[in-house]
């Protein structure tokens, strides 16, 4: 997920290459020759690598800023992410390729799917399980790079009980501390946010796999993420557990889900409702910042450069040594490579959606209410609504899902 603002206790020091004039004043280098003179050892080669990669992805650089292609063209937006996605797939090969044959057995061919018989089954992903392998494998097929999540995590796979095949996946992870549209919608002050942010989770990955995706089952996955069964799993996992950092008991009550679209405006979440009630509310767009455009094979070189030339800052001692995250590494290394930190703004703005799980989600998160008045949405009820509203009408007018073969889903080896 793109972060509108990331909170930190300390601000990283920004260091830009400079040249010193005879009178003692400082000025920015004005030529490539001057720039090379003031770059640290090894920076010139890495700088060239970064420039080449950004241009290959489809970006232009003007006055220190990234200019993406036409943001209305989703084909071009997908192309921006191709290199980062390819890198993630290749990086995962060692751990997953030997399992691919078995994992593909969970992917249905179109002729194995009978819309009238579909019946979703929600399964919690346990560490070390086959579902965990299937979850990891499936997220590699997204058109944008998907993180593994961080902090608290709850992951689910959804099977079709009629044939044992995979319908889709979703995962909940810790939200960013500051997200303007979310915080304004809630009406948070800083104290209330610190107290109740733990009752918010972010859907860091969500979607259906083919051929179910052609039957609009992405909407089913989104609906099921808001079910009371998911809330109960979350409560069971985190209620009364202690926070690793503060040592205080965790609340365990889930009040709000946040998520962002993959590519600009979302057709999946937009106007998604349950019996006429909006499930995911549109709350604007991210600022278009993030790190995906630096995640295509040379990030390890940037990290090595940072370790050699920068000091880590603002990281809690219980998290260990080193840099907090990729954002910190990039903030420190870009100026040392002669770039503006504005390169962190890739310009791909993602639409923000909020899914309140209770009638009084906002007043609860502000601290005005102590109890949540939950919506009672069971997985069975949500599916029946989806079945009549989207699934059966789609299946009757568009049978192209039947053309899909599970072998099309293969990442490695023979296709």
URZIJO-V278737 format. One record per backbone hydrogen bond with DSSP energy under -1.0 kcal/mol. CO is the residue of the C=O (numbers start at 1). NH is the residue of the N-H. Records with the same first field share a line. If there is no record, write none. Layout:
# URZIJO-V278737
CO=NH ; NH
This chain:
# URZIJO-V278737
19=27
21=24
25=21
27=19
31=35
32=36
33=37
34=38
40=43
42=46
43=47
44=48
45=49
46=50
47=51
48=52
49=53
50=54
51=55
52=56
53=57
54=59
60=67
62=65
65=62
67=60
70=73
73=77
74=78
75=79
76=80
81=85
82=86
83=87
84=88
85=89
86=90
87=91
88=92
92=96
93=97
96=99
97=100
99=103
100=104
103=106
104=107
106=166
109=112
110=113
114=117
119=161
121=159
123=157
126=129
129=133
130=134
131=135
132=136
133=137
134=138
135=139
138=141
139=142
150=174
154=172
155=125
156=170
157=123
158=167 ; 168
159=121
160=163 ; 164
165=160
167=209
168=158
169=207
170=156
171=204
172=154
173=202
178=5
179=183
180=184
181=185
182=186
183=187 ; 188
189=193
190=194
191=195
192=196
193=197
196=199
197=200
199=255 ; 256
201=258
202=173 ; 204
205=171
207=169
209=213
212=215 ; 217
213=216
216=219
217=221
218=222
219=223
220=224
221=225
223=226
224=227
227=231
228=232
229=233
230=234
231=235
232=236
233=237
234=238
235=239
238=241
241=250
243=247
248=243
250=240
255=357
256=201
257=355
258=203
259=353
264=351
269=272
272=279
274=277
277=274
281=354
284=352
288=347
291=294
292=295
298=302
299=303
300=304
301=305
302=306
303=307
304=308
305=309
306=310
316=319
317=320
325=329
326=330
327=331
328=332
329=333
330=334
333=337
334=339
335=17 ; 338
340=343
341=344
342=345
344=290 ; 346
347=349
350=286
351=261
352=283
353=259
354=281
355=257
357=375
358=361
360=364
361=365
362=366
363=368 ; 369
364=367
372=374
373=359
375=377
377=228
378=382
379=383
380=384
381=385
382=386
383=387
384=388
385=389
386=390 ; 391
387=392
390=394
391=395
392=396
393=397
394=398
399=402
400=403
401=404
404=110
405=408
406=409
407=410
